[in-house]
């Protein structure tokens, strides 16, 4: 995909991408001027729907005590901090 096509698809200014590419090329040599797609790592997430209508997304390895406190606040069981 060309820089212009990518910019159009993502609502970006093509000239800005060209400037970034030129700057990267000067900073790290010609090989650095190629764009490479980077996908963020995904972690398992649990979504908890509360009676109040709030939805809390909880990452793997969450603190149970912190979740209890957040749920209590959202459900109106304790004063907000």
C-alpha positions as CSV (number, residue, x, y, z in Angstrom):
1,X,0.0,0.0,0.0
2,X,1.4,3.4,-0.9
3,X,1.8,6.1,1.8
4,X,-1.0,8.2,0.2
5,X,-3.4,5.2,0.2
6,X,-2.5,4.4,3.8
7,X,-3.0,8.1,4.8
8,X,-6.4,8.2,3.0
9,X,-7.6,5.0,4.6
10,X,-6.7,6.2,8.1
11,X,-7.6,9.8,7.8
12,X,-4.1,11.1,8.0
13,X,-2.1,13.8,6.2
14,X,0.1,12.0,3.6
15,X,2.7,14.9,3.7
16,X,3.1,14.3,7.5
17,X,3.8,10.6,6.9
18,X,6.4,11.5,4.1
19,X,8.1,13.9,6.6
20,X,8.2,11.2,9.3
21,X,9.6,8.7,6.8
22,X,12.3,11.1,5.7
23,X,13.2,11.9,9.3
24,X,13.4,8.3,10.3
25,X,15.6,7.6,7.2
26,X,18.0,10.3,8.2
27,X,18.1,9.2,11.8
28,X,18.7,5.5,11.3
29,X,19.8,5.0,7.7
30,X,17.9,4.2,4.6
31,X,16.6,0.8,5.8
32,X,14.6,2.5,8.6
33,X,12.4,4.3,6.1
34,X,10.2,1.3,5.4
35,X,6.9,1.2,7.4
36,X,6.1,-2.0,9.2
37,X,2.7,-2.8,10.7
38,X,2.8,-3.3,14.5
39,X,-0.1,-5.0,16.2
40,X,-0.5,-4.6,19.9
41,X,-0.3,-7.7,22.0
42,X,-3.7,-8.8,23.3
43,X,-4.2,-10.1,26.7
44,X,-7.2,-12.1,27.9
45,X,-9.9,-9.8,29.4
46,X,-13.0,-10.6,31.4
47,X,-15.9,-8.2,31.1
48,X,-18.1,-7.9,34.2
49,X,-21.6,-6.3,33.6
50,X,-22.9,-4.8,36.9
51,X,-26.5,-4.2,37.9
52,X,-25.8,-0.5,37.7
53,X,-25.2,-0.8,34.0
54,X,-21.5,-0.3,34.2
55,X,-19.2,-2.8,32.4
56,X,-15.8,-3.4,33.9
57,X,-13.0,-4.9,31.7
58,X,-10.6,-6.9,33.9
59,X,-7.2,-8.0,32.5
60,X,-5.7,-11.4,33.3
61,X,-3.9,-11.3,36.6
62,X,-6.1,-8.5,38.2
63,X,-6.1,-7.7,41.9
64,X,-9.3,-9.2,43.4
65,X,-9.4,-6.6,46.2
66,X,-9.1,-3.8,43.7
67,X,-11.9,-5.2,41.6
68,X,-14.1,-5.5,44.8
69,X,-13.4,-1.9,45.6
70,X,-14.2,-0.7,42.1
71,X,-17.4,-2.7,42.0
72,X,-18.5,-1.3,45.4
73,X,-18.0,2.3,44.2
74,X,-19.8,1.7,40.9
75,X,-22.7,0.0,42.6
76,X,-23.0,2.9,45.1
77,X,-22.1,0.8,48.1
78,X,-19.3,3.2,49.3
79,X,-18.4,6.8,48.8
80,X,-16.3,7.8,45.8
81,X,-12.6,8.7,46.4
